[in-house]
Amino acid sequence: MTPIRIGNASGFYGDRFSAVHEMLTGGPLDVLTGDYLAELTMLILGRDRMKDPNRGYAKTFLRQMEQNLGLAKEKGVKIVANAGGLNPAGLADALRELAAKLGVDVAIAHVEGDDLIQRAEELGFGKTLTANAYLGAWGIAECLNAGADIVVTGRVTDASVIVGPAAAHFGWARDDYDALAGAVAAGHVIECGTQATGGNYAFFTEHGIGVPGFPIAEISADGSSVITKHPGTGGVVNAGTVTAQLLYEITGARYAGPDVTTRFDTLTLTEDGPDRVRISGVTGEPPPPTLKVCLNGLGGFRNETTFVLTGLDIEAKAALVKEQLEGALKARPPADVRWTLARTDRPDAETEQQASALLHVAVKDADPEVAGRAFSGAAIELALASYPGFHVTAPPAAASPYGVYRAAFVDAQEVPHVAVLPDGTRRDIAPAAETLPLSEVDESALPAPFTQAEVRRVPLGKVVGARSGDKGGNANVGVWARSDEAWRWLAHRLTVTEFKLLLPETADLEVRRHLLPNLRAVNFVVEGILGEGVASQARFDPQAKALGEWLRSREIDIPEALL
């Protein structure tokens, strides 16, 4: 059978609006997918649903369909997206109304069952705003097999919107684990949109990426795939961009999902021509018996102020304002107060901005008054009574609510998975019949070390790439080399101990390292660095998107031969 061409037009809620049209007009496609959901997005949609129970889905998707539904029908492109969020049935109804208004005859189906909020207490989740299990691909496949032109889902795994169409197209069985795993790998690469085509790429200066086009996976019957993009679009697809995305937001060699556990230590990447990278050799195993559940709750209220400290005596100025503000708040201090001094200043600076450091204070409290004007007002009241040159980056403001993310796991048998077909028929999707508890793989053998007496102290990023991201309160940093020699050096040199030395913010946290020799990569998982998840805004870079670039900027002794 010929490969199925599956394109992606959204990596997050808020991605490039024009991407749907670009993908439909840029070249041939069989299926167009979109990933609109993330842990933070579920919180946003949960707050939307609190205001109006008929909402809770990605409104952007509906507007994109208003412009492109007729075009997709004309070109025979099916559309699969998780834009249903907390209300896939509501989005499906809205799409039917839209199709009738536009006079476009399309069959619309949806997948539901992931929303466990009504059973949160029963399942032991406690009080929470959202509770959504990660469903798999088989509900999507059922809808497509029933003739759906559009399938919208709630919380399925990001790769499932790609795996479902491939499984339906090729008629895969539930235990075709290698084929499913190959599709998961392809889905993992393209589900974040332009991150596979040069976006957020460590070596972006080597390519004129412009505005990257969105990616396409050409998936074959055996699950192998070619990652590419429409001709003439910006960006680049090469082994590096695909490696970077494969390392994004993973842990070790086993990548667990509801349908298959994908072995990332088995896949092989091969350049297959300009802007074409083949993924092959992926093996799969039965999925674990449990499903991951994303829980979001309201954690309280937060606020922040940034003081600008200019010129001399930066440390003394910071100490003074800290003492003054904490004194002003001592009658009822916020429950959590965090100070961060960023020494962005330099001596004998040629501009005032270059002469200035930033002292940031963030507070959290259950009481919006305590974290609100009581805090920000107290900070501004110091304006004429504190350090010389006092000013702040923003006026006083009220507190804003923040969210708390938790992950839970539930027996897959406890989670309904329902395909609601275009004619309204409801079909239950059975959980996996065969499961295998998740476990770590045996540590890969280290390659022979690469040693050379002559070294030079330069940034680590001169010889390696990195991609980092968030998983709840944890962060991952995938680091890869681009030659066998550099891999031999990296595998021995960048230990957990060295990682903590290079990134002092991780020194007191648990850090685990996983080797992926087939990608010439090591993946570090940093436990707890993001606190209670991205919505809690626990650190300067709340989603750890730039953690890898910080690591690459740190200086280390590197053998001259690698430079």
C-alpha positions in Angstrom: 0.0 0.0 0.0 1.1 3.5 -0.6 2.0 5.6 2.4 -0.6 7.8 4.0 0.4 11.5 4.1 -0.5 13.1 7.4 0.2 16.7 8.0 0.0 18.8 11.2 -1.3 22.3 11.4 -1.1 23.1 15.1 1.3 22.4 17.9 -0.5 24.3 20.6 -3.6 26.4 21.3 -2.5 29.7 19.8 -0.3 28.4 17.0 -0.2 30.0 13.5 -3.8 30.5 12.5 -3.0 30.4 8.8 -1.4 27.0 9.0 -4.6 25.0 8.1 -4.9 26.9 4.9 -1.2 26.7 4.1 -1.2 22.9 4.6 -4.4 22.4 2.5 -3.0 24.4 -0.4 0.7 23.6 -0.2 0.6 20.1 -1.6 -1.1 16.7 -1.4 -2.4 15.4 1.9 -4.6 12.6 3.1 -5.2 13.7 6.6 -4.6 17.1 8.4 -4.2 17.0 12.2 -4.0 19.5 14.9 -2.8 19.4 18.5 -4.4 22.1 20.6 -4.0 20.7 24.1 -1.4 20.9 26.8 -1.5 20.8 30.5 -1.8 24.5 30.8 -4.5 24.6 28.0 -6.7 22.2 30.0 -6.6 24.6 32.9 -7.6 27.5 30.6 -10.4 25.5 29.1 -11.5 24.5 32.6 -11.8 28.1 33.6 -13.8 28.7 30.3 -16.2 25.9 31.3 -16.7 27.5 34.7 -18.0 30.6 33.0 -20.1 28.7 30.4 -20.7 25.0 30.5 -21.2 25.0 26.7 -17.6 26.0 26.1 -14.5 24.2 27.0 -13.2 23.6 23.5 -10.6 25.4 21.3 -12.5 28.2 19.7 -9.7 28.9 17.3 -10.2 25.5 15.5 -13.8 26.5 14.8 -12.7 29.7 13.2 -10.1 27.9 11.1 -12.8 25.5 9.9 -15.0 28.4 9.0 -12.4 29.5 6.5 -11.2 26.0 5.4 -14.0 23.4 5.7 -15.0 23.7 2.0 -11.4 23.5 0.9 -10.7 20.4 2.9 -13.9 18.7 1.5 -12.9 19.7 -2.1 -9.4 18.2 -1.7 -10.6 15.1 0.0 -8.5 15.7 3.2 -9.8 14.3 6.4 -9.3 16.3 9.6 -8.5 15.0 13.0 -7.9 17.3 16.0 -8.0 17.2 19.8 -9.5 20.7 19.8 -12.6 19.3 21.6 -10.7 19.8 24.9 -13.3 19.4 27.7 -16.3 19.4 25.4 -15.7 17.4 22.2 -19.5 16.8 21.8 -20.1 20.6 22.0 -17.4 21.2 19.3 -18.9 18.5 17.1 -22.3 20.2 17.3 -20.8 23.6 16.6 -19.1 22.1 13.5 -22.4 20.6 12.2 -24.0 24.0 12.6 -21.1 25.6 10.7 -21.2 23.0 7.9 -24.9 23.6 7.5 -24.3 27.4 7.3 -21.6 27.0 4.8 -23.5 24.4 2.8 -20.6 21.9 3.0 -21.7 18.2 3.3 -19.2 16.6 5.8 -19.6 13.7 8.2 -18.5 14.7 11.7 -17.7 12.4 14.6 -16.1 12.8 18.0 -14.4 10.8 20.7 -15.2 11.1 24.4 -14.8 9.4 27.7 -11.5 11.0 28.9 -13.3 13.6 31.1 -13.3 12.1 34.6 -14.2 15.2 36.6 -17.6 13.8 37.7 -15.8 10.8 39.2 -12.8 12.6 40.6 -13.7 11.9 44.2 -14.6 8.3 43.5 -11.2 7.8 41.8 -9.3 9.4 44.7 -8.3 12.6 42.8 -9.7 14.9 45.4 -11.0 18.4 44.6 -9.9 19.4 41.1 -11.0 21.7 38.3 -10.2 19.2 35.5 -9.5 15.5 35.4 -8.7 14.0 32.0 -7.3 10.6 31.1 -5.1 10.3 28.0 -7.0 8.1 25.6 -5.4 6.4 22.6 -6.0 6.1 18.8 -8.6 3.5 18.4 -11.7 5.7 18.9 -10.3 7.9 16.2 -9.8 4.9 13.9 -13.4 3.7 14.6 -14.8 7.1 13.6 -12.7 7.2 10.4 -13.7 3.7 9.5 -17.3 4.7 9.8 -16.8 7.4 7.1 -16.1 10.5 9.2 -14.5 13.5 7.4 -13.8 15.3 10.6 -13.0 13.7 14.0 -12.6 15.9 17.1 -11.5 14.5 20.4 -10.9 15.5 24.0 -7.7 14.5 25.8 -5.9 11.9 23.7 -2.2 11.5 23.6 -0.6 14.0 21.3 0.5 11.3 18.9 -2.9 9.6 18.8 -4.3 12.1 16.2 -1.6 10.7 13.8 -1.7 7.1 14.9 -5.5 6.8 14.5 -5.6 7.7 10.8 -2.7 5.4 10.1 -4.3 2.5 11.9 -7.5 3.0 10.1 -5.8 3.4 6.7 -3.7 0.2 7.0 -6.2 -1.9 9.1 -3.7 -2.5 11.8 -4.6 -4.8 14.7 -4.5 -3.9 18.3 -1.3 -6.0 18.7 0.6 -4.7 15.7 2.9 -3.1 18.2 5.9 -2.4 15.9 3.7 -0.6 13.3 1.9 1.3 16.1 5.2 2.3 17.7 6.5 3.5 14.4 3.4 5.7 14.0 3.8 7.0 17.6 7.4 8.0 16.7 6.2 9.8 13.6 3.4 11.4 15.6 5.7 12.5 18.3 7.9 14.3 15.8 5.1 16.2 13.9 2.6 16.9 16.8 4.5 20.0 17.9 4.3 21.5 14.4 7.3 23.6 13.3 9.6 22.3 16.0 10.2 19.4 13.5 11.0 21.8 10.6 13.6 24.1 12.1 11.7 25.9 14.8 13.4 26.2 18.2 16.4 24.3 16.7 19.7 24.6 18.4 21.7 25.0 15.1 19.3 27.5 13.5 22.1 29.7 12.4 23.2 27.0 9.9 20.0 27.3 8.0 17.9 30.1 6.6 14.7 28.9 8.2 12.5 32.0 7.7 9.0 31.1 8.7 9.1 27.2 8.9 6.4 25.3 7.1 4.4 22.7 9.1 5.5 19.0 9.0 4.2 16.0 7.2 4.7 12.3 8.1 4.4 9.8 5.2 3.6 6.6 7.1 4.0 3.2 5.5 2.1 0.0 6.3 5.0 -1.3 8.5 4.9 1.9 10.6 8.1 3.3 9.2 7.8 6.9 8.1 9.4 9.8 6.3 9.2 13.2 7.9 9.0 16.1 5.4 7.2 19.3 4.5 5.5 20.9 1.6 7.9 22.0 -1.2 8.8 25.7 -1.2 7.9 26.2 2.5 10.4 27.7 5.0 12.5 25.8 7.5 14.4 22.6 7.2 13.9 18.9 7.9 17.1 17.0 8.6 18.3 14.4 11.1 19.1 17.1 13.6 15.6 18.7 13.6 14.0 15.2 13.9 16.4 14.2 16.6 15.6 17.3 18.6 11.9 16.7 18.5 12.2 13.0 19.3 14.0 14.1 22.5 11.3 16.6 23.4 9.4 15.9 26.7 10.4 12.2 27.0 12.1 10.3 29.8 13.9 7.1 29.0 14.0 4.5 26.2 10.4 3.4 26.8 7.7 5.9 25.8 4.5 4.7 27.2 1.1 5.3 25.6 -2.4 3.8 25.9 -2.0 1.7 22.8 1.7 0.8 22.7 4.9 1.4 24.6 7.4 2.7 22.0 11.0 1.8 22.3 12.9 5.0 21.4 16.2 3.0 21.7 15.4 1.0 18.6 14.6 3.6 15.9 17.0 4.6 13.2 17.1 8.0 11.3 18.3 8.1 7.7 18.5 11.2 5.4 16.2 10.4 2.5 16.8 13.4 0.3 16.4 17.2 0.8 14.0 17.8 3.7 13.3 14.1 4.1 14.2 12.0 7.1 13.2 8.3 7.4 12.4 6.8 10.7 12.6 3.0 10.7 13.3 0.0 12.9 11.0 1.1 15.7 9.7 -1.7 18.0 6.8 -1.6 20.3 5.6 -3.4 23.4 2.2 -3.8 25.0 1.0 -0.7 26.8 1.0 -0.4 30.6 -2.3 -1.3 32.4 -2.9 2.2 33.6 -3.7 5.5 31.9 -2.2 8.8 32.8 -4.6 11.4 34.1 -4.0 15.2 33.9 -5.4 17.0 37.0 -5.6 20.8 37.1 -6.8 22.8 40.1 -6.8 26.4 41.2 -3.8 26.8 43.6 -4.5 30.4 44.8 -3.4 33.8 43.7 -0.1 35.2 42.6 1.5 38.6 42.0 4.9 40.0 41.1 7.0 43.1 41.0 10.4 43.7 39.4 12.6 46.4 40.8 15.3 47.9 38.5 18.6 48.4 40.3 21.0 50.6 38.4 24.7 51.4 38.7 26.7 50.9 41.9 26.0 48.9 45.0 23.6 46.4 43.4 23.7 43.9 46.2 23.2 46.5 48.8 20.3 48.0 47.0 18.7 44.6 46.6 19.2 43.9 50.4 17.6 47.3 51.3 14.4 46.9 49.3 14.0 43.3 50.3 14.3 44.3 54.0 11.8 47.2 53.5 9.2 45.3 51.6 9.2 42.3 53.9 8.9 44.7 56.9 5.9 46.3 55.3 4.2 42.9 54.8 5.1 41.4 58.2 1.6 41.9 59.7 0.2 39.5 57.1 2.9 38.1 54.8 2.0 36.1 51.7 2.3 32.4 52.1 5.1 32.1 49.5 7.6 34.8 48.7 10.4 34.3 46.2 13.2 36.7 45.4 15.4 36.5 42.3 18.3 38.9 41.5 19.3 38.8 37.8 22.7 40.5 37.4 22.1 41.8 33.9 24.3 44.8 34.7 27.8 45.3 33.5 30.6 47.7 34.7 31.1 51.1 33.0 28.0 50.5 30.8 27.4 52.5 27.7 23.6 52.5 28.2 21.4 52.7 31.3 19.8 49.4 30.5 23.2 47.7 30.4 24.0 49.3 33.8 20.9 47.8 35.4 20.1 44.6 37.3 16.6 43.2 37.9 15.3 42.2 41.3 12.2 40.1 40.9 9.8 39.2 43.8 6.9 36.8 43.3 4.3 36.0 45.9 1.5 33.5 46.3 -1.4 33.2 48.7 -4.8 31.7 49.0 -6.2 35.2 49.7 -6.4 37.5 46.6 -6.2 40.6 48.8 -2.9 39.5 50.5 -1.3 38.7 47.1 -3.0 41.7 45.4 -2.8 45.4 46.2 -1.6 44.8 49.7 1.5 43.4 48.2 2.0 45.5 45.0 0.9 48.7 46.7 3.5 48.1 49.5 6.2 47.7 46.9 5.3 51.0 45.1 5.0 52.9 48.4 8.7 52.5 48.7 9.3 54.6 45.6 10.7 57.7 47.5 12.0 55.9 50.5 14.3 53.2 49.2 17.5 52.9 47.0 18.7 55.6 44.7 17.2 55.3 41.2 14.2 53.4 42.4 11.8 52.3 39.7 9.8 49.2 38.7 8.9 47.6 35.4 5.1 47.8 35.8 2.5 49.6 37.9 0.9 47.9 40.9 -1.7 45.3 39.9 -4.3 43.0 41.4 -3.4 39.3 42.0 -4.2 36.7 39.4 -5.3 33.1 39.9 -2.7 30.4 39.2 -3.2 26.7 38.6 -1.6 23.6 40.0 -1.0 20.5 37.9 -0.9 17.0 39.2 -0.5 13.7 37.3 -2.4 10.6 38.4 -2.7 7.1 37.1 -5.9 5.0 36.8 -6.6 1.5 35.7 -7.5 1.6 32.0 -10.5 -0.5 32.7 -12.0 2.4 34.7 -11.9 4.8 31.8 -14.7 4.9 29.2 -13.5 5.4 25.6 -16.4 6.1 23.2 -16.5 6.8 19.5 -19.6 8.8 18.6 -20.0 8.1 14.9 -21.4 10.6 12.3 -24.9 9.0 12.5 -24.8 9.3 16.3 -24.1 5.7 17.0 -22.0 5.2 20.2 -19.3 2.5 20.1 -17.4 1.6 23.2 -13.6 1.1 22.6 -12.3 -1.7 24.7 -9.1 -1.1 26.7 -5.9 -2.9 25.6 -6.4 -6.7 26.1 -2.6 -7.2 26.6 -0.6 -5.0 28.9 2.9 -4.9 30.3 3.8 -2.8 33.4 6.2 -0.1 32.6 9.8 -0.6 33.7 13.2 0.9 33.0 15.3 -0.7 30.3 18.8 -2.0 31.1 21.3 0.9 30.8 22.9 0.9 27.4 26.6 0.2 27.3 28.8 3.3 27.0 30.8 3.7 23.8 34.5 3.7 23.9 35.7 7.0 25.4 37.0 9.8 23.2 40.0 11.4 24.8 42.5 14.0 23.7 45.0 15.9 25.7 44.5 19.2 23.9 41.3 20.8 25.0 39.7 24.3 24.8 37.2 25.8 27.2 34.2 26.9 25.1 30.4 26.7 25.4 29.1 23.1 25.3 26.8 24.1 22.4 29.7 24.4 20.1 29.5 20.6 19.7 26.1 19.5 20.9 22.4 20.4 20.4 19.7 20.4 23.1 16.0 20.5 23.3 14.1 20.9 26.7 10.6 21.1 27.9 8.1 20.5 30.7 6.3 17.4 32.0 4.2 18.6 34.9 6.6 19.8 37.7 9.6 18.1 35.9 11.7 19.2 33.0 13.7 17.2 30.5 16.8 18.2 28.6 17.7 16.1 25.7 21.3 16.6 24.5 22.7 15.1 21.3 25.9 14.9 19.4 26.3 15.1 15.6 29.2 12.7 15.1 30.3 9.4 16.5 33.4 11.0 18.0 31.4 13.7 19.7 29.0 11.1 21.0 31.8 9.1 22.5 33.0 12.2 24.3 29.5 13.3 25.4 28.4 10.0 26.8 31.4 10.0 29.2 31.7 13.7 29.9 28.2 14.9 30.6 27.3 12.9 33.7 24.6 13.9 36.2 27.3 15.4 38.4 28.6 17.5 35.5 25.1 18.5 34.6 24.4 19.8 38.1 27.7 21.7 38.1 26.8 23.4 34.8 23.2 24.2 35.9 23.4 25.1 39.6 19.6 25.5 39.8 19.4 21.7 39.6 22.1 21.0 42.2 19.6 20.1 45.0 17.1 18.3 42.8 17.0 14.7 41.7 18.3 14.4 38.1 18.2 11.1 36.1 20.1 10.4 33.0 19.0 8.1 30.1 21.3 7.1 27.2 19.9 6.8 23.7 22.9 5.7 21.6 20.9 5.3 18.4 20.3 9.1 18.6 23.8 9.8 20.0 21.9 11.4 22.8 21.6 11.6 26.6 18.3 12.7 28.1 18.2 14.3 31.6 15.0 14.4 33.7 15.1 17.1 36.4 12.5 16.3 39.1 10.5 19.2 40.6 12.2 22.1 38.9 8.9 23.5 37.7 7.2 23.2 41.1 3.5 22.5 40.6 3.6 22.8 36.9 3.7 25.5 34.3 0.6 27.3 35.5 2.1 27.8 38.9 4.9 30.0 37.4 7.5 28.6 39.8 10.5 29.9 37.9 11.8 32.4 35.4 11.3 29.9 32.5 8.1 28.2 33.7 8.0 25.6 30.9 11.8 25.0 30.8 11.8 25.8 27.1 15.2 27.5 27.3 16.8 25.2 29.9 18.7 23.3 27.1 20.0 26.6 25.7 21.3 27.6 29.1 23.1 24.3 29.3 24.6 24.8 25.8 25.9 28.3 26.8 27.9 26.9 29.7 31.6 26.6 29.2 33.4 23.2 29.5 36.7 21.7 28.3 36.2 20.2 24.9 38.8 18.3 22.9 40.3 20.4 20.1 39.6 17.6 17.6 35.8 18.0 18.1 36.0 21.8 17.5 
